[in-house]
């Protein structure tokens, strides 16, 4: 069964005289799709598991052993018929299974062979993540499957590759497959993996203890196996003279898509959303239009979901109406306000942690205090708990805090990594 898409717009369409900025939250919901790894209707898929096998994975050795166990769990989660491969990531990228650079079909025999090959893996060498991504790109290039997903696990920094080289490789492979990144332990860089996951439209998270890898690998693989429709673009049409300020995914996590725009039909641009199963996501669209007269009503934007062949899966409209009624124009749409606050929350956390690391106590206290106030205001209880491990909170409502003198590295990294995870607000009917 083909997934069915619905789009709903949440906004306050009323603008005061002279106003030009139109904001809307677009909720995209896909239903009737695959929904799980055993569902026969799920789309043709290819999966590459990239396992860091650098020397640091032996310190302690249980990191490597748990990574092997997690990879075995992911292999067992693959549907029959899915194409897959396992990559050894060091300062070079090599094949673990199969032995030569190609992919094989998942069945009982190949799963057993892959797990047997994992048993002989040893840790050695350094870390060059760009090389890992290039090998995955080579493997995916020969696959006709529409759903292409990779898991990338590392325990360290990309020390054997210049940042410029990684950036060049990311530009080369972006849009070809999705990568979910995981860092195990605390010796890796959050910003580095976030950059990779953002460019590859995936997720990033910390697995503080190696024993947690298996459950997370199972969850990521199951989610990938539930995807049905690939290469879906969010198309935004705007009227003559309008400017798109930004397009961002704001739920389930923050992801700025603005600079990923590809021009399509006249006055329209496509923004990548990767693959979909049965799920729902929210996008924040902000458009600058030419102000009109009081009483005028304008189509400020038309949002569509589009496949590469041009098939439209759903559409919705963003409206602007100018009014001199302040009761209408000053009404704050709760969805727009909520996600604006979520974006500010993420920025406050990341800027506060950066200031703390730089020794700027005043800025760190102000930013992390603001984050506490926002987390309290938006009901982001998980984030508030993480913040409480970094600051002592005197008043959560006003954001009055004091920096803790001693903070565990894992607590700081967990707060940073999960700062972009958002919480959905309860919604009334669309406008």
Helices and strands as residue ranges (DSSP letters): E 4-10, E 14-16, E 21-31, E 45-52, G 55-58, H 62-77, E 83-89, E 93-97, E 104-105, H 108-119, H 129-141, E 147-154, H 163-173, E 178-184, H 190-199, E 204-207, G 210-212, H 213-225, E 233-237, E 243-251, E 255-256, G 258-260, E 262-263, E 268-272, E 279-288, E 297-306, E 312-323, H 326-329, H 334-358, H 361-377, H 381-387, E 391-395, E 400-403, H 409-417, G 418-420
